[in-house]
Amino acid sequence: MEEPLLTHKRATLTQRWTDAVLNTYPADSARFMRRQKDAFANPGGHLVRQCIEALVDALEQGVEVAKVDAALEGLLKLRALQDFTPAQAVQFVFIAKTILREELSLPAGDPSWERWDTRIDALALVAFDVYMRCREKVYEVRYNQLKKLNHVMLERANRPATHARSNGSSEWEPNDRGDEG
């Protein structure tokens, strides 16, 4: 049974996977996220660590959508706001395969590899769904912001201009008829 092996290697797996995720960011960002442990000074790095811990739990106990959805959403919401392609955003899930193979040192052909691969693949499928949901939300927010901005601009453009002299200014501003009166 593979769970005891994962339990014994839990800290190492979690750290290596966290480092691998942080390495997908630009070097300066990754360095900061790795060094700064304070959750308030470094919310992104803190979020990555929390999410990876939850995902290691999910791999150990079996991937259930309800259990991994929140952890994946936290991490993928961050990545959806950044300049990651969908493949780059979810690539961190597949990195777990390499890390598990190296850390667990199971012999080639061991039947547990298939079980681990299946769990990681299931996690990747959920991750892709979550990422797409997050991207849709980002585009929805951007669309609503543009719609609101467009509305404000139209209101301003359609607002009648007032005669500037009425407020003591010496400059003339046209009214909605285009004359001074």
Phi, psi and omega in degrees: 000132188277340184303315179301324177298317179293320180300317180291334182255009187307308182298316180294315179299315181298314181295315181294320180292319177299313179300320180296319177295315180297329179291349177279353178265163175305151187307314181296317179295315180298318180298315179296313182297329180283319185282315186279111184267344182292125183297330181277325179282336185219070183296328179294312179296319178298316179299315179301312181299314180298315182295317180295320176301317179294324180288325175297318175303316181296320178295322182291319187263350185107138185277114173242131185308314182300326182281325185264343184304310182295317180296316179293321181298318179302312182287318184283337174296317177299314183288333178291333179279343183262182185272047178264138170287165177305318180296317179294325183294322183258359181303329182301334179295316183289337176300330180300329179299311181297315182297315179298315180300317181290318185283321184279339176047045177280148180295151179303140180084359178298131183297340180291338178301319180298319179296316179296314180300319179297318179294318180291320177297320177297319177297320180295320179295317177296319180300318180295316177300315181295317180300316181295321177298318179294317179296319178300320179294319178300313180293325177296316178297315179297318179299314180296323177295317178295320178298316179295316179299317179299318179298314179298317180295320178294320177299315180295319181292328182269352179289132180293138177283146181255160178287121186293334183294338181294339178255016175092000181281148179270353181270145181267135171237133183290150173269189184290346179268348179086007177242184183274345191269000000 
